[in-house]
């Protein structure tokens, strides 16, 4: 899956009067595209795209008019309200006042993967519903977390983004689709589950020094990312990205306790992007800095 760029969006973000404040384009995210911008009033029509759009209003109130075919709907949208356009839908929109927004696109392939993994029925027949002015607190929080990531990228950014994309996909299917989908209850037997987790653990420990994506971990078991996440929550009670961070911190503790490598070299050996990143994660998880930890056991 290639990086998701602004050229694959409807074109609202490319309007000359709009000011882009932050974008995931330069970060090369593959499963979603996210941007924050200041939009000026406009009216225009847009052709359908295969991927799905959510626009989160970051301020307001503003009036928005939307046309789907000959059907028109007009709403005064509050901060936190969303404007959703499913893939495959032509639309026309009029923004009547200046507005700061976060645009979120999720690839249809990611949504179909989530539907295949978690819900019964043919994912190709999944029908998302257009929304205008609705409030979904979970989707709002998740999109805001992506906004924070594009404004201050982290070393584990793409891993967290892929996980967040699938959470949003599951929410869309459950709360914003016309399908009466039901969650599959199939789980692996405990012994098989533990064997699978052991295989992923061995892979991660052998590759801690490099960047590891959720897709890399899932590929070890020939699973999708959503299946991997379900496996980890069932077997360990935590998502894969948390498991990965725990292993990095554990390896850092081991190296701090058993040798005299400089902390900057330990950070790189454990897969952190730099020493400051390791220090921040280490303090968050252990409660002290790596240097203080080394001194305490010296």
N, C-alpha and C positions, 0 to 999 in steps of 0.2 A: 504494500500500500504506500503510494507516494505521499509526500508532504501536501497538506491541504492549504492551498494559497488563496489569496483574495480574488484571483482571477476565476476561481470556481464558484464565487458567490453571485448573487443576483445583480450586483452593480450599485446598490445603494451606497456602499462604502467608498465607491470610486467617484461619487459626485463631487465636483470641484468645490462646492460651497461647504462640504462637510470636513471637519478636522479630526483626523485619526489621532487618538491619544496614546494608544498601545495596541499591539497586534501580535497574534501568535505566528504570523507568516514567517518572520525570520527564524523562529524557533524550530520549524520543520515538523510540527505536530502532524500526525497522520490520520488520527481518528476524528478529530474535530478542528474547526477553525473558530477562533474567538477574537473579538476586537472590542475596543472601547472608543467611542467617538462623540463629538459634539455635532449634532445634526441640525440643519436649518430647514425651515418649512419648504416643502416640495410636494409635487404630485406627479406620479408616473406609474406606468404599467410594466409588469415584469413577467417573463415567460417562466414556465415550470423548470425546476431543476430536480435531479434525482435525490438530492440530499435535503435534510429537514432543517428549517430555520426557527429559532426562538429569539425574539428581541425582548430584552429585559429593560424596562424603563428605570433609569437611575435617579431621575428627578421628575418634575411635573407639578401639577396636573397639566396634561395637554389633551386636546381633542384629536382623535385619529379616525379617519374614514377609510373603510376597506370595501373593495368590490371583489366578489367571487362570481364570475360570469355577470349576470344582470342583477345579482343580489348585492345590496349595499347595506353596510352596518356602520354606525357611528357611535363611538364611545369616548367618554372623558376618562383617560387612563391615569391612575395614581402611580406614584413611585412604588416599585415592586410589582407592577402589573406586567403582563407578558402579551406579546403579539406572536402567535405561532402560525407558520405556514408549512404544511406537510410537503414533502417531495411530491412531484407530479402535479402540482396545482399552479395554474396561472392566477395572478392577482393584480389588482391596482390598489394603490395606497395614497392617501393624502395626509401629510403631517402639517398641522396648522400652526404650530409654535415651535421655537427652538427647544431642543431636548438632548440630554446626555443619555446614551444607551450602551448596552453591551449586546453585541450580536453574537449568537452562538449557532454554529452549524454542526450537525452530527451526520456523518456519512451513513447512507442507507445500509451499506454492508454491515456496519457496526450494529445498527438497530435490528437488522435481520438476524444477526448472530445471537443477540440477546433473546430475541423472540424464539429462535430455534432451541436455545439452551434452556430457557426458563418456562416457556409456555407451550401449551398444546395448540395444534392447528398449523396451517400452512403459513409460514412467515411472509410469503409473497402476497397473501391476501390480507395482511395486516393493514388496517385503515386508521391512520392518525386523524384527529379532528382539528380543524383550524380554530384558533382562539383569538379573542381580542379583548384585552382588559382583565382577563382572569388572573387570579393570584394563586401561586403554588409555592409555599414557603420552602419546600425542599429543593425544587428546581432553582429558586432564587439563590439559596445558600450555595448550591453547587456551582452555579454560573459565577457567583461572586468569588468563589475560591479559584476559579480559572482566571478571572480578572486579576486577582492578586498574583497569580503565577506569571502572567504575561508582564505585569508591572515589575516583578522582582523574581526572575526565574531562579529555580533551585536545581541542584544536581540531579535530583530524582524527578524532575518536572514531567517528563514524558510518561514515566511509569504511573505517576499520580494522575496525569491527564487521562490516560487510557482507562484507568479504573473509574475515574469520575464520569467519563463518557458513558460507560456501561451502566452506572447507577442512574444517570439521566435517561438513558434508553429504557431501562426497566420502568422508571417512573412514567415515561411517556406511554408505554404500552399499557400499564396498569390504570392510569388516571386520565389519559387523553387519547384513547382509541375507542373505536366503535365495536371492538371485538370483545366478546365475553371470554377472555383468555384465563386459563387457570394454571397456577404454578405447578410444575412437575414435582413430584415428591420422591423421585428416584434418587437414592444415595448409595454409595459404595458400601460394601460390608466393612466393618471396622478393620479387619486384618488387611484387606486390600487397600483401604484408605491409608493406613499407616505405611504400607510399602510404597505407595505412590509419593507420599510426603517425604519419605526417606530418599527416594530417587531425586526429587527436586532439591532437597537439602544438600545432597552430594554434589549436584551440578553447581549450585550457588556457591558452596564453599570452595569449589575448584576454580571459580571465576570471580571471586570477590574483588579482585584487583581491577576489574573493568566494569563498564556500564552494563547493567543487566535490565532488560525490558520485561514486562509481563509476558509478552509474546515468546520471549526466549524460554522463560520458565514453563509456559504452557506447552511449548513444542517438545519438551523433554518427555511429556506424557501423551503427546498427540491429542491435546485438549484445546478448546478455545479458552480465551481469557476468562470469560464468564464461568465456564466449568471449573477452571483452576481456582477462581475466587470462592465458589461454592465449596470446593474440596477443602480449602484452607479454613474457611469458617466452620465447617463441620468437624474437621480434625483438630484444629488448633485454636479455634475461637478468635481468629484474627485474619485480616486480609493479607494477601501476598506482599504488598509493599511494606507493611509493618514487620512481617517476618524477615524480609530482606534487610531492613534497617537494623533489626535486632542482631542478625548475624554479623553485620559490619561492625557494630559496636562491640560485640563479644570478641571478634578477632582483634579489634583495637585494644581491648583490655588485656588480652593475652600477650600481645606484642609489647605493651607498656610494662607488663609485669615480668617478662622473661628476657628482655634484652635492653640494649642501649641505643636502638635506632632513633634518630631524630624524629620528633613528632611529625614534621612535615612529610617524611618518608613513610611513616606509619599511615598517615592519612591517605596517601596515594595507594599504598599496598592494600588498603581496606576498601578502595573504590570510592572514597570521598573526592570531590573535585579539588579541594585544597585544604590546608590546615584549618582555616577559619570555619569551613563547613563542618569538619569533623568536630571541632571544639564546640560548635553550637549544638550539634546533634548529641554529642557525648554528654554535655552538661544537662541537656533536656532529659536524657534517659537515665543518667547515673547521678546527677545532682552536683557534680564537680567538674572542673576542666580536666583535660588529659594530663596536664602538667601537675595539677594538684593530686590527681589519682596516683600518678607515678611516685610522687613524693610520699604519699601516705603509705605505700606498700614498700618503700625503700628502706 
